[in-house]
Amino acid sequence: MATEIEALLTCAEMAAADKAAIASGVAGTSLMEAAGAAVARHVAARFKRQHTLVLCGPGNNGGDGYVVARHLAAAGWPVNVAELSPPRAGSDAEHMATLWTGPTEAAEPAALARATLFVDALFGAGLSRPLDGRAAELVAALVGRKIVAIDVPSGVAGDTGDVLGIAAAAALTVTFFRRKPGHLLYPGRALCGETVVADIGMPATVLDTIVPTAFRNAPSLWAEVFPVPSADANKYTRGQVLVVGGAAMTGAARLAARAAARIGAGLVTLASPTAALPIYAADFAALIVRPMDGLGEFSALLADRRRNCVLLGPGNGADAACRARVGASLAAGKKCVLDADALTVFADAPGALFARLTPEAVLTPHDGEFKRLFPDLVGNRLQRARAAAARANAVVLLKGADTVVAHPDGRASICDTAPPFLATAGAGDVLAGLVAGLLAQGMPSFEATSAAVYLHAACALTAGPGLVADDLAACLPRVLAELAAKTHLGTAKPTDSFDFPSESGSA
């Protein structure tokens, strides 16, 4: 597995990368030639030879299209080019258009009838306004056809994945050098189909001056700091998680506790009202249970400094007691994962929560909980998660099909591997437990949360269709073993190590 962190470039950052590559001595025409040739190779590798229409716009995207047409024609494909408008005078695209000597026609909906495969080279990721006029009519006529998109399907915004007016879904999208956020964010992700990144000869060093802050969530992002126990590790050196359980909805905290234990926390304690203790005690043998019938008893549990991470919210009830426990945990200096009720309970005064948070805290809202805490934040999911993290001064895990993790310093990761059958009751509780278990072992908050999201998705893929949330943590040993076999996992040591004897009655 590649060890290079996969940066996601905004359109402005990609433009800067292009300029830096050209400044280093790589000709713009060389980049365009390589891009078009790469698209042609991917087309030939995936589709049988057939009548192909390459739809070219006036910019660089269209220039790539002329190259695609030339290479496919040279390989014996029947190819036509349809121009939306001529390339800009003096541009690299105009140069490539002069090298195309095959049939060229106006890009009109009627032209589509003579082909079975279409290369969309109309507009790239930098489109800034909705498609209209002939362009919109042409894209509308493409809907439902077999399409290969260059960079992104025309009409998809590269920075956001939003559809600007209209866009036709592609079977294959070929982009260059690095993906853009719009390749991973919905609805753009669904419209891109299979997405491949082609190497077109741009030196990786162009990223040195750009310093990207958005990344695809993959092991390369966090493997170096993933907590692998040393040969002399013991349960105290691997951190302790304190999970708060409720009296009624007991399944949520139990799922979270199992996940925290499976991901490697040395000890997991579950605190709940005395009446519910037998339910929790019967869940799994390694779980420590403690009574918590008031804030005093909970504060006593916090006093043990070995309990370095607290997970609050799943099944707790959005009441004054929950709010008080959040405040006590933050006041005690614990790493905190705030989920579900621990978020909703602050909907009336989110600023009171944000004023007490640090970047070691992790908030895990789904869209509904996010709106309660950040009702005024608008934009795409990446923008909203980043703005929320900056406001709350905490890591924000915005759950969804394209889960975003954002740090207050602007770093963000986007997950594109979660299967749709992960949308099931209790899955979010498991995710919160994974985050807590990794935080307890000393993993930095952004990397821990990103790793938890990725592993959560991997467990779902391993369990397969028909999974219930109970299946997820049980898949972790297999997922972790496969991950260790494919990539280098770090040897980061926990930040909190203890050599104290266990408390009475603990494991």
GIRACOR-V990284 format. One record per residue. N is the residue number from 1. RES is the residue in three letters. OMEGA is omega in degrees with one decimal (999 if undefined). BURIAL is 1 if it has 24 or more other C-alpha atoms within 12 Angstrom, else 0. D_LAST is the distance of its C-alpha to the last C-alpha in Angstrom with 1 decimal. Layout:
n = (N & N)
res = (RES & RES)
omega = (OMEGA & OMEGA)
burial = (BURIAL & BURIAL)
d_last = (D_LAST & D_LAST)
This chain:
n = (1 & 2 & 3 & 4 & 5 & 6 & 7 & 8 & 9 & 10 & 11 & 12 & 13 & 14 & 15 & 16 & 17 & 18 & 19 & 20 & 21 & 22 & 23 & 24 & 25 & 26 & 27 & 28 & 29 & 30 & 31 & 32 & 33 & 34 & 35 & 36 & 37 & 38 & 39 & 40 & 41 & 42 & 43 & 44 & 45 & 46 & 47 & 48 & 49 & 50 & 51 & 52 & 53 & 54 & 55 & 56 & 57 & 58 & 59 & 60 & 61 & 62 & 63 & 64 & 65 & 66 & 67 & 68 & 69 & 70 & 71 & 72 & 73 & 74 & 75 & 76 & 77 & 78 & 79 & 80 & 81 & 82 & 83 & 84 & 85 & 86 & 87 & 88 & 89 & 90 & 91 & 92 & 93 & 94 & 95 & 96 & 97 & 98 & 99 & 100 & 101 & 102 & 103 & 104 & 105 & 106 & 107 & 108 & 109 & 110 & 111 & 112 & 113 & 114 & 115 & 116 & 117 & 118 & 119 & 120 & 121 & 122 & 123 & 124 & 125 & 126 & 127 & 128 & 129 & 130 & 131 & 132 & 133 & 134 & 135 & 136 & 137 & 138 & 139 & 140 & 141 & 142 & 143 & 144 & 145 & 146 & 147 & 148 & 149 & 150 & 151 & 152 & 153 & 154 & 155 & 156 & 157 & 158 & 159 & 160 & 161 & 162 & 163 & 164 & 165 & 166 & 167 & 168 & 169 & 170 & 171 & 172 & 173 & 174 & 175 & 176 & 177 & 178 & 179 & 180 & 181 & 182 & 183 & 184 & 185 & 186 & 187 & 188 & 189 & 190 & 191 & 192 & 193 & 194 & 195 & 196 & 197 & 198 & 199 & 200 & 201 & 202 & 203 & 204 & 205 & 206 & 207 & 208 & 209 & 210 & 211 & 212 & 213 & 214 & 215 & 216 & 217 & 218 & 219 & 220 & 221 & 222 & 223 & 224 & 225 & 226 & 227 & 228 & 229 & 230 & 231 & 232 & 233 & 234 & 235 & 236 & 237 & 238 & 239 & 240 & 241 & 242 & 243 & 244 & 245 & 246 & 247 & 248 & 249 & 250 & 251 & 252 & 253 & 254 & 255 & 256 & 257 & 258 & 259 & 260 & 261 & 262 & 263 & 264 & 265 & 266 & 267 & 268 & 269 & 270 & 271 & 272 & 273 & 274 & 275 & 276 & 277 & 278 & 279 & 280 & 281 & 282 & 283 & 284 & 285 & 286 & 287 & 288 & 289 & 290 & 291 & 292 & 293 & 294 & 295 & 296 & 297 & 298 & 299 & 300 & 301 & 302 & 303 & 304 & 305 & 306 & 307 & 308 & 309 & 310 & 311 & 312 & 313 & 314 & 315 & 316 & 317 & 318 & 319 & 320 & 321 & 322 & 323 & 324 & 325 & 326 & 327 & 328 & 329 & 330 & 331 & 332 & 333 & 334 & 335 & 336 & 337 & 338 & 339 & 340 & 341 & 342 & 343 & 344 & 345 & 346 & 347 & 348 & 349 & 350 & 351 & 352 & 353 & 354 & 355 & 356 & 357 & 358 & 359 & 360 & 361 & 362 & 363 & 364 & 365 & 366 & 367 & 368 & 369 & 370 & 371 & 372 & 373 & 374 & 375 & 376 & 377 & 378 & 379 & 380 & 381 & 382 & 383 & 384 & 385 & 386 & 387 & 388 & 389 & 390 & 391 & 392 & 393 & 394 & 395 & 396 & 397 & 398 & 399 & 400 & 401 & 402 & 403 & 404 & 405 & 406 & 407 & 408 & 409 & 410 & 411 & 412 & 413 & 414 & 415 & 416 & 417 & 418 & 419 & 420 & 421 & 422 & 423 & 424 & 425 & 426 & 427 & 428 & 429 & 430 & 431 & 432 & 433 & 434 & 435 & 436 & 437 & 438 & 439 & 440 & 441 & 442 & 443 & 444 & 445 & 446 & 447 & 448 & 449 & 450 & 451 & 452 & 453 & 454 & 455 & 456 & 457 & 458 & 459 & 460 & 461 & 462 & 463 & 464 & 465 & 466 & 467 & 468 & 469 & 470 & 471 & 472 & 473 & 474 & 475 & 476 & 477 & 478 & 479 & 480 & 481 & 482 & 483 & 484 & 485 & 486 & 487 & 488 & 489 & 490 & 491 & 492 & 493 & 494 & 495 & 496 & 497 & 498 & 499 & 500 & 501 & 502 & 503 & 504 & 505 & 506 & 507)
res = (MET & ALA & THR & GLU & ILE & GLU & ALA & LEU & LEU & THR & CYS & ALA & GLU & MET & ALA & ALA & ALA & ASP & LYS & ALA & ALA & ILE & ALA & SER & GLY & VAL & ALA & GLY & THR & SER & LEU & MET & GLU & ALA & ALA & GLY & ALA & ALA & VAL & ALA & ARG & HIS & VAL & ALA & ALA & ARG & PHE & LYS & ARG & GLN & HIS & THR & LEU & VAL & LEU & CYS & GLY & PRO & GLY & ASN & ASN & GLY & GLY & ASP & GLY & TYR & VAL & VAL & ALA & ARG & HIS & LEU & ALA & ALA & ALA & GLY & TRP & PRO & VAL & ASN & VAL & ALA & GLU & LEU & SER & PRO & PRO & ARG & ALA & GLY & SER & ASP & ALA & GLU & HIS & MET & ALA & THR & LEU & TRP & THR & GLY & PRO & THR & GLU & ALA & ALA & GLU & PRO & ALA & ALA & LEU & ALA & ARG & ALA & THR & LEU & PHE & VAL & ASP & ALA & LEU & PHE & GLY & ALA & GLY & LEU & SER & ARG & PRO & LEU & ASP & GLY & ARG & ALA & ALA & GLU & LEU & VAL & ALA & ALA & LEU & VAL & GLY & ARG & LYS & ILE & VAL & ALA & ILE & ASP & VAL & PRO & SER & GLY & VAL & ALA & GLY & ASP & THR & GLY & ASP & VAL & LEU & GLY & ILE & ALA & ALA & ALA & ALA & ALA & LEU & THR & VAL & THR & PHE & PHE & ARG & ARG & LYS & PRO & GLY & HIS & LEU & LEU & TYR & PRO & GLY & ARG & ALA & LEU & CYS & GLY & GLU & THR & VAL & VAL & ALA & ASP & ILE & GLY & MET & PRO & ALA & THR & VAL & LEU & ASP & THR & ILE & VAL & PRO & THR & ALA & PHE & ARG & ASN & ALA & PRO & SER & LEU & TRP & ALA & GLU & VAL & PHE & PRO & VAL & PRO & SER & ALA & ASP & ALA & ASN & LYS & TYR & THR & ARG & GLY & GLN & VAL & LEU & VAL & VAL & GLY & GLY & ALA & ALA & MET & THR & GLY & ALA & ALA & ARG & LEU & ALA & ALA & ARG & ALA & ALA & ALA & ARG & ILE & GLY & ALA & GLY & LEU & VAL & THR & LEU & ALA & SER & PRO & THR & ALA & ALA & LEU & PRO & ILE & TYR & ALA & ALA & ASP & PHE & ALA & ALA & LEU & ILE & VAL & ARG & PRO & MET & ASP & GLY & LEU & GLY & GLU & PHE & SER & ALA & LEU & LEU & ALA & ASP & ARG & ARG & ARG & ASN & CYS & VAL & LEU & LEU & GLY & PRO & GLY & ASN & GLY & ALA & ASP & ALA & ALA & CYS & ARG & ALA & ARG & VAL & GLY & ALA & SER & LEU & ALA & ALA & GLY & LYS & LYS & CYS & VAL & LEU & ASP & ALA & ASP & ALA & LEU & THR & VAL & PHE & ALA & ASP & ALA & PRO & GLY & ALA & LEU & PHE & ALA & ARG & LEU & THR & PRO & GLU & ALA & VAL & LEU & THR & PRO & HIS & ASP & GLY & GLU & PHE & LYS & ARG & LEU & PHE & PRO & ASP & LEU & VAL & GLY & ASN & ARG & LEU & GLN & ARG & ALA & ARG & ALA & ALA & ALA & ALA & ARG & ALA & ASN & ALA & VAL & VAL & LEU & LEU & LYS & GLY & ALA & ASP & THR & VAL & VAL & ALA & HIS & PRO & ASP & GLY & ARG & ALA & SER & ILE & CYS & ASP & THR & ALA & PRO & PRO & PHE & LEU & ALA & THR & ALA & GLY & ALA & GLY & ASP & VAL & LEU & ALA & GLY & LEU & VAL & ALA & GLY & LEU & LEU & ALA & GLN & GLY & MET & PRO & SER & PHE & GLU & ALA & THR & SER & ALA & ALA & VAL & TYR & LEU & HIS & ALA & ALA & CYS & ALA & LEU & THR & ALA & GLY & PRO & GLY & LEU & VAL & ALA & ASP & ASP & LEU & ALA & ALA & CYS & LEU & PRO & ARG & VAL & LEU & ALA & GLU & LEU & ALA & ALA & LYS & THR & HIS & LEU & GLY & THR & ALA & LYS & PRO & THR & ASP & SER & PHE & ASP & PHE & PRO & SER & GLU & SER & GLY & SER & ALA)
omega = (179.8 & -178.7 & -178.7 & 176.6 & -175.6 & 178.6 & 171.7 & -175.8 & 170.0 & 178.5 & 178.8 & 179.0 & 178.0 & 176.1 & 177.8 & 177.5 & 177.0 & -179.3 & 179.7 & 178.6 & 179.3 & 178.8 & 179.8 & 176.8 & 177.8 & -177.5 & 178.2 & 178.3 & 177.4 & 177.1 & -178.8 & 177.9 & 179.8 & -179.7 & -179.6 & 178.6 & 178.8 & 178.1 & -180.0 & 178.7 & -178.9 & 176.4 & -177.6 & -178.8 & -172.7 & -174.9 & 173.5 & -179.3 & -176.8 & -179.0 & -173.7 & 175.6 & 177.4 & -178.1 & -172.8 & 171.8 & -173.3 & -174.5 & -177.8 & 177.5 & 175.9 & 176.9 & 175.1 & -178.6 & 177.9 & 178.3 & 177.3 & -178.8 & -178.2 & -178.3 & 178.4 & 178.7 & 178.6 & 178.5 & 176.4 & 179.2 & 170.9 & -171.3 & 168.0 & 171.9 & 173.7 & -177.0 & 171.2 & 172.3 & -177.0 & 177.1 & 179.0 & -177.3 & 176.9 & -176.9 & 173.9 & 178.6 & 178.2 & 178.1 & -179.3 & 178.2 & 179.6 & 179.2 & 178.0 & -176.6 & 179.9 & -178.0 & 179.6 & 179.3 & 176.8 & 179.4 & 178.6 & 178.1 & -178.6 & -178.4 & -176.1 & -174.4 & -173.6 & -178.8 & 176.9 & 177.2 & -174.0 & 173.6 & -177.3 & 176.8 & -176.8 & -177.4 & 179.5 & -173.6 & -175.3 & 177.9 & -173.4 & 179.0 & -178.1 & 174.4 & 176.7 & 175.8 & -177.7 & -179.4 & 179.6 & 178.8 & -179.2 & 179.5 & 176.9 & 179.2 & 178.2 & -174.8 & 178.4 & -179.5 & -178.6 & -169.0 & 166.4 & -178.0 & 173.8 & -178.2 & 172.1 & 170.6 & -179.1 & -176.6 & 177.0 & 178.8 & -175.5 & -177.3 & -170.1 & -172.7 & 179.6 & 175.7 & 179.7 & -179.4 & -177.8 & 174.8 & 177.7 & -177.9 & 178.2 & 171.4 & -178.2 & 172.7 & 176.9 & 176.7 & -167.9 & 174.2 & 177.7 & 173.0 & 172.9 & -179.9 & -178.4 & 175.1 & -175.8 & -177.6 & 175.5 & 4.0 & -178.0 & -177.7 & -179.7 & -178.0 & -177.8 & -174.8 & 174.0 & 179.7 & 176.3 & 178.7 & -177.1 & 173.8 & -178.8 & 175.2 & 176.3 & -179.4 & -179.7 & -178.1 & 178.4 & 178.6 & -175.1 & -179.1 & -179.1 & -179.1 & -179.8 & 179.2 & 177.1 & -173.3 & 169.0 & -177.9 & 179.8 & -178.0 & 179.3 & -178.6 & -170.6 & -174.2 & -176.9 & -179.6 & 178.1 & -173.6 & 174.8 & -176.3 & 176.8 & -176.4 & -177.7 & -179.2 & 171.1 & -173.4 & -179.3 & 179.6 & -176.5 & 174.3 & -179.5 & 177.8 & 172.7 & -180.0 & 178.0 & 179.6 & 178.5 & -176.9 & -173.5 & -177.6 & -172.0 & -176.3 & -175.1 & -179.0 & 178.5 & 176.7 & 180.0 & -178.9 & 178.2 & -178.8 & 179.2 & 178.9 & -177.5 & -177.1 & 170.8 & 176.4 & -175.5 & 178.4 & 175.4 & 178.0 & 176.6 & 180.0 & -179.3 & 172.1 & -174.9 & -176.6 & -177.5 & -175.6 & -179.2 & 179.2 & -179.5 & -177.7 & -178.2 & -171.6 & 173.4 & -165.3 & -176.3 & -178.3 & 174.5 & 179.3 & -179.5 & 178.7 & -179.7 & -177.6 & 177.9 & -177.5 & 179.6 & 179.2 & 178.0 & 178.4 & 177.3 & 177.0 & 178.2 & -176.3 & 177.5 & -172.8 & 175.1 & 176.3 & -169.1 & 178.7 & -178.7 & 174.9 & -177.1 & 171.4 & -175.0 & 178.2 & -173.7 & -170.6 & -179.0 & -175.4 & -177.3 & 179.6 & 177.9 & -179.6 & 179.6 & 179.8 & 176.0 & 179.4 & -179.7 & -179.2 & 179.0 & 179.3 & 179.9 & 177.6 & -178.8 & 165.1 & -174.1 & 168.6 & -176.7 & -173.4 & 167.5 & -174.9 & 179.1 & 173.2 & -176.8 & -175.8 & 178.6 & -177.3 & -178.6 & -178.9 & -177.2 & 179.5 & 178.4 & 175.8 & -174.7 & -178.1 & -175.6 & -174.6 & 171.9 & 179.3 & 174.2 & 177.8 & -179.7 & 174.6 & -173.2 & -176.0 & 160.2 & -172.0 & -179.7 & 178.5 & 178.5 & -178.7 & 178.3 & -178.3 & -174.8 & -172.0 & -175.7 & -176.3 & -178.5 & -179.5 & 178.3 & -173.9 & 179.2 & 179.4 & -177.8 & 179.8 & 178.8 & 179.9 & 179.5 & 179.7 & 178.6 & -179.1 & -175.6 & -174.4 & -179.6 & 172.9 & 179.0 & 175.8 & -179.2 & -171.9 & 177.7 & 178.7 & 176.3 & -175.1 & 179.2 & 171.7 & -177.4 & 177.4 & 179.0 & -179.2 & 176.6 & 177.6 & 179.2 & 173.5 & 178.2 & 179.9 & 178.6 & -175.6 & -176.2 & 178.4 & -177.8 & -180.0 & 170.4 & 178.6 & -178.0 & -175.9 & 176.6 & -178.9 & 178.8 & 177.1 & 176.1 & 179.9 & 178.1 & 178.3 & 177.4 & 178.6 & -177.9 & -179.1 & 178.8 & 175.6 & -178.6 & -179.5 & 173.6 & 178.8 & 178.7 & -168.8 & -178.9 & -179.9 & 179.4 & -178.5 & 177.9 & 178.9 & 179.7 & 179.2 & -179.2 & -178.1 & 175.8 & 178.4 & -179.7 & 177.1 & 178.5 & 177.5 & 178.9 & 179.6 & 176.4 & 179.8 & -178.0 & -178.6 & 165.3 & -172.9 & 179.1 & -176.7 & -166.9 & -177.1 & 179.9 & 178.9 & -173.7 & -179.7 & 179.1 & -179.3 & -179.0 & 178.6 & 178.6 & 178.3 & 179.9 & -179.8 & -174.5 & -172.9 & 177.9 & 173.9 & -174.8 & 177.8 & -179.1 & 179.1 & 176.4 & 179.3 & -179.8 & 178.5 & -175.1 & 176.1 & -178.6 & 171.3 & -178.6 & 175.9 & -177.5 & 175.7 & 179.4 & -173.3 & 999)
burial = (0 & 0 & 0 & 0 & 1 & 1 & 1 & 1 & 1 & 1 & 1 & 0 & 1 & 1 & 1 & 0 & 1 & 1 & 0 & 1 & 1 & 0 & 0 & 0 & 0 & 0 & 0 & 1 & 1 & 1 & 1 & 1 & 1 & 1 & 1 & 1 & 1 & 1 & 1 & 1 & 1 & 1 & 1 & 1 & 0 & 0 & 0 & 0 & 0 & 0 & 1 & 1 & 1 & 1 & 1 & 1 & 1 & 1 & 1 & 1 & 1 & 1 & 1 & 1 & 1 & 1 & 1 & 1 & 1 & 1 & 1 & 1 & 1 & 0 & 0 & 0 & 1 & 1 & 1 & 1 & 1 & 1 & 1 & 1 & 1 & 1 & 1 & 0 & 0 & 0 & 0 & 1 & 1 & 1 & 1 & 1 & 1 & 0 & 0 & 1 & 0 & 1 & 0 & 1 & 0 & 1 & 1 & 1 & 1 & 0 & 1 & 1 & 0 & 0 & 1 & 1 & 1 & 1 & 1 & 1 & 1 & 1 & 1 & 1 & 1 & 1 & 1 & 0 & 0 & 0 & 1 & 0 & 0 & 0 & 1 & 1 & 0 & 1 & 1 & 1 & 1 & 1 & 1 & 0 & 1 & 1 & 1 & 1 & 1 & 1 & 1 & 1 & 1 & 1 & 1 & 1 & 1 & 1 & 1 & 1 & 1 & 1 & 1 & 1 & 0 & 1 & 1 & 1 & 1 & 1 & 1 & 1 & 1 & 1 & 1 & 1 & 1 & 1 & 1 & 1 & 1 & 1 & 1 & 1 & 1 & 1 & 1 & 1 & 1 & 1 & 1 & 1 & 1 & 1 & 1 & 1 & 1 & 1 & 0 & 1 & 1 & 1 & 0 & 0 & 0 & 1 & 1 & 0 & 0 & 1 & 0 & 1 & 1 & 1 & 1 & 1 & 1 & 1 & 1 & 1 & 1 & 1 & 1 & 1 & 1 & 1 & 1 & 1 & 1 & 0 & 0 & 0 & 0 & 1 & 1 & 1 & 1 & 1 & 1 & 1 & 1 & 1 & 1 & 1 & 1 & 1 & 1 & 0 & 1 & 1 & 1 & 1 & 1 & 1 & 1 & 1 & 1 & 1 & 1 & 1 & 1 & 1 & 1 & 1 & 1 & 1 & 1 & 1 & 1 & 1 & 1 & 1 & 1 & 0 & 0 & 1 & 1 & 0 & 1 & 1 & 1 & 0 & 1 & 0 & 0 & 1 & 1 & 1 & 1 & 1 & 1 & 1 & 1 & 0 & 1 & 0 & 0 & 1 & 1 & 0 & 1 & 1 & 0 & 1 & 1 & 1 & 1 & 1 & 1 & 1 & 1 & 1 & 1 & 1 & 1 & 1 & 1 & 1 & 0 & 0 & 1 & 1 & 1 & 1 & 1 & 1 & 1 & 1 & 1 & 1 & 0 & 1 & 1 & 1 & 1 & 1 & 1 & 1 & 1 & 1 & 1 & 1 & 1 & 1 & 1 & 1 & 1 & 0 & 0 & 1 & 0 & 0 & 1 & 1 & 0 & 1 & 1 & 1 & 1 & 1 & 1 & 1 & 1 & 1 & 1 & 1 & 1 & 0 & 1 & 1 & 1 & 1 & 1 & 1 & 0 & 0 & 0 & 0 & 0 & 1 & 1 & 1 & 1 & 1 & 1 & 1 & 1 & 1 & 1 & 1 & 1 & 1 & 1 & 1 & 1 & 1 & 1 & 1 & 1 & 1 & 1 & 1 & 1 & 1 & 1 & 1 & 1 & 1 & 1 & 1 & 1 & 1 & 1 & 1 & 1 & 1 & 1 & 1 & 1 & 0 & 1 & 1 & 0 & 0 & 0 & 1 & 1 & 1 & 1 & 1 & 1 & 1 & 1 & 1 & 1 & 1 & 1 & 1 & 1 & 1 & 1 & 1 & 1 & 1 & 1 & 1 & 1 & 1 & 1 & 1 & 1 & 1 & 1 & 1 & 1 & 1 & 1 & 1 & 1 & 1 & 1 & 1 & 1 & 0 & 0 & 0 & 1 & 1 & 1 & 1 & 1 & 1 & 1 & 1 & 1 & 1 & 0 & 0 & 1 & 1 & 0 & 0 & 1 & 0 & 0 & 0 & 0 & 1 & 1 & 1 & 0 & 1 & 1 & 1 & 1 & 1 & 1 & 0 & 0 & 0 & 0 & 0 & 0 & 0 & 0 & 0 & 0)
d_last = (37.3 & 39.3 & 37.6 & 40.0 & 38.7 & 40.8 & 42.5 & 44.2 & 47.6 & 49.5 & 53.2 & 54.2 & 51.8 & 53.2 & 56.7 & 55.8 & 54.4 & 57.7 & 59.7 & 57.8 & 58.2 & 61.9 & 62.2 & 60.7 & 63.5 & 62.3 & 65.1 & 64.4 & 66.4 & 64.3 & 61.1 & 62.9 & 64.2 & 60.7 & 59.2 & 61.8 & 61.7 & 57.9 & 58.4 & 61.1 & 59.0 & 56.2 & 58.7 & 60.4 & 57.0 & 56.0 & 59.3 & 62.3 & 65.6 & 67.1 & 69.2 & 67.2 & 68.1 & 66.7 & 66.8 & 67.4 & 67.1 & 68.9 & 66.1 & 64.0 & 62.2 & 65.6 & 66.4 & 63.4 & 64.9 & 68.3 & 66.5 & 64.6 & 67.9 & 69.6 & 67.0 & 66.7 & 70.5 & 70.7 & 68.4 & 70.8 & 69.3 & 71.7 & 70.8 & 72.3 & 71.4 & 71.7 & 72.0 & 71.0 & 73.0 & 74.2 & 72.0 & 72.4 & 75.3 & 74.5 & 70.8 & 69.0 & 68.9 & 72.7 & 72.9 & 70.7 & 72.8 & 75.9 & 74.4 & 73.9 & 77.2 & 76.2 & 77.0 & 76.0 & 76.4 & 75.5 & 72.0 & 72.9 & 71.2 & 74.1 & 73.2 & 69.9 & 71.8 & 72.8 & 69.3 & 66.1 & 63.7 & 63.5 & 62.3 & 61.4 & 62.6 & 63.8 & 61.4 & 58.3 & 55.2 & 57.1 & 58.9 & 59.1 & 61.0 & 61.2 & 63.3 & 66.6 & 70.1 & 70.7 & 67.2 & 65.6 & 68.0 & 67.3 & 63.5 & 63.9 & 66.0 & 63.3 & 60.7 & 59.7 & 61.2 & 59.7 & 59.0 & 57.7 & 57.0 & 57.5 & 54.8 & 54.0 & 55.9 & 58.8 & 57.9 & 54.2 & 53.3 & 51.4 & 49.6 & 48.3 & 48.7 & 51.0 & 54.2 & 57.3 & 59.7 & 59.2 & 57.6 & 57.8 & 54.7 & 54.8 & 53.6 & 53.0 & 52.8 & 53.4 & 52.5 & 52.9 & 50.9 & 48.0 & 46.9 & 47.5 & 45.2 & 47.5 & 46.6 & 43.1 & 43.6 & 45.0 & 47.8 & 48.9 & 46.1 & 47.4 & 51.0 & 50.4 & 49.5 & 48.3 & 48.2 & 48.9 & 49.2 & 52.2 & 52.7 & 56.2 & 56.4 & 55.1 & 53.5 & 49.8 & 50.9 & 52.4 & 48.9 & 48.8 & 51.0 & 49.7 & 46.0 & 44.6 & 41.8 & 41.1 & 39.3 & 38.5 & 34.8 & 34.2 & 31.8 & 34.4 & 33.7 & 30.1 & 29.2 & 29.9 & 27.1 & 24.6 & 21.3 & 21.0 & 18.3 & 20.1 & 20.0 & 18.0 & 15.4 & 11.7 & 9.0 & 10.6 & 14.1 & 13.6 & 13.4 & 11.7 & 13.4 & 14.0 & 15.9 & 18.4 & 19.2 & 22.5 & 23.7 & 26.0 & 25.4 & 21.8 & 22.1 & 22.5 & 19.1 & 17.4 & 19.3 & 18.5 & 14.8 & 15.0 & 17.4 & 15.3 & 12.5 & 15.3 & 17.2 & 14.6 & 12.6 & 9.7 & 7.6 & 9.4 & 9.9 & 12.9 & 15.2 & 18.1 & 20.8 & 19.8 & 22.1 & 20.3 & 16.7 & 17.2 & 18.3 & 15.3 & 12.9 & 14.9 & 14.9 & 12.2 & 9.3 & 6.8 & 8.2 & 7.2 & 10.6 & 12.7 & 16.4 & 19.0 & 22.5 & 24.3 & 24.5 & 23.6 & 20.1 & 19.6 & 21.1 & 18.7 & 15.7 & 17.9 & 18.5 & 15.2 & 16.7 & 13.6 & 13.8 & 16.8 & 17.7 & 18.4 & 19.6 & 22.1 & 24.7 & 23.8 & 24.9 & 24.8 & 28.6 & 31.1 & 31.6 & 31.8 & 28.2 & 27.1 & 29.5 & 28.4 & 24.7 & 26.0 & 28.1 & 25.4 & 23.1 & 26.1 & 27.2 & 23.8 & 24.5 & 21.6 & 22.1 & 22.8 & 23.4 & 25.8 & 26.6 & 28.6 & 29.0 & 28.0 & 31.1 & 33.4 & 33.0 & 34.8 & 37.7 & 40.0 & 39.3 & 37.6 & 39.0 & 36.9 & 33.8 & 35.3 & 36.3 & 32.7 & 31.3 & 31.0 & 30.9 & 27.1 & 27.0 & 27.3 & 29.3 & 29.2 & 32.3 & 34.2 & 38.0 & 38.2 & 35.6 & 37.2 & 40.6 & 39.3 & 38.1 & 40.8 & 43.8 & 46.4 & 45.0 & 47.1 & 47.6 & 45.7 & 42.0 & 41.7 & 44.0 & 42.2 & 38.7 & 40.0 & 41.8 & 38.8 & 36.6 & 39.3 & 39.8 & 36.1 & 35.3 & 32.2 & 31.4 & 32.6 & 31.5 & 34.5 & 33.4 & 36.1 & 37.7 & 38.3 & 35.2 & 35.9 & 33.5 & 35.4 & 34.7 & 36.8 & 38.5 & 40.1 & 38.1 & 37.4 & 36.2 & 37.4 & 35.7 & 38.1 & 36.0 & 34.4 & 35.9 & 37.4 & 35.2 & 32.3 & 33.9 & 31.9 & 30.0 & 26.4 & 27.0 & 27.0 & 23.6 & 22.2 & 24.1 & 22.8 & 19.2 & 20.3 & 22.0 & 19.1 & 16.8 & 19.6 & 20.4 & 17.0 & 17.5 & 20.9 & 23.3 & 26.4 & 26.8 & 29.9 & 28.7 & 25.2 & 26.9 & 29.5 & 27.0 & 25.1 & 28.5 & 29.6 & 26.5 & 26.6 & 30.2 & 29.5 & 26.9 & 29.6 & 32.2 & 30.1 & 29.5 & 33.2 & 35.3 & 34.0 & 30.5 & 28.5 & 25.7 & 23.1 & 24.4 & 23.9 & 20.3 & 20.6 & 23.5 & 21.7 & 21.0 & 24.7 & 25.8 & 24.0 & 25.3 & 28.7 & 28.6 & 27.6 & 30.5 & 33.0 & 32.3 & 31.0 & 27.6 & 27.1 & 25.1 & 24.4 & 21.8 & 19.6 & 21.5 & 18.7 & 16.9 & 14.9 & 14.4 & 13.1 & 10.6 & 7.4 & 8.6 & 8.8 & 6.7 & 3.8 & 0.0)
